[in-house]
Amino acid sequence: MRPTRILAFCAALLGTAAMADDIVTMPTANQLKAREFDAAIYYISLSMPAGAPQYVQYQTLYLGLTDRLELDLHRAAVDNDAKSVVVVGQYKLLSEGPDTPDLVVGVRNLTGVATTNSPLRSYSRERSIYVATAKTWFVRKGVQGPPLIRLHTGIGSRDYSLMNEPRHEGAFGGIQCLITPTVGAVVQHDGQDWITGLTYMPPKSGITLKFGTYGDHSWYGAAYRMAL
């Protein structure tokens, strides 16, 4: 994977899964309720040649302003590259029901911040618009609980906020699973790469421990969620 994909790893930290707290690497229809917030810290270890960045320190904050409106902040501190905060706004158009999916529309990089020191940094200022859906299926008939599967699909305009590499352009999607009440998993493709993740949620703690892979690289971190 090229050095210009460094912040693609950060995409693995840019989402909040409503039912399993899994990592997602792309815009999804998972969304917080009003007065909920989720904060997380991550470390991404990069398998890169000498002289290229070797790590990313990443922090996220998700805020449920209303049951339909969410505001997200994503801060990346990249070894040998820029430090930046990307603002994401997302609005829920439709809530999931027996015959309908969750449906949201959102904008990434609302403030048009540059996210790299590359000579092509002007592209990283572009805003990206997307529409995403999600639908949940329960494995055991008549039991609305784990194990369960949540299918994500989306379509969007190009997103250069991740080190000037276009992502989320056209179709993207993945599968998210809640295997037990405390263990989750995700596999997805963000338009460029395959990403995997596993999570563990200690009961009644509000904490989620997370780790996964992105190509030949690895990441790990922890998140905390509560209602205000």
Secondary structure, 3 states (H helix, E strand, C coil): CCHHHCCHHHHCCCCCCCCCCCCCCCCCCCCCCCCEEEEEEEEEECCCCCCCCCEEEEEEEEEECCCCEEEEEEEEEECCCCEEEEEEEEEEEECCECCECEEEEEEECCCCCCCCCCCCHHHHCCCEEEEEEEEEEECCCCCCCCCEEEEEEEEECCECCCCCCCECCEEEEEEEEECCCCEEEEEEECCCCEEEEEEECCCCCCEEEEEEEECCEEEEEEEEEEEC
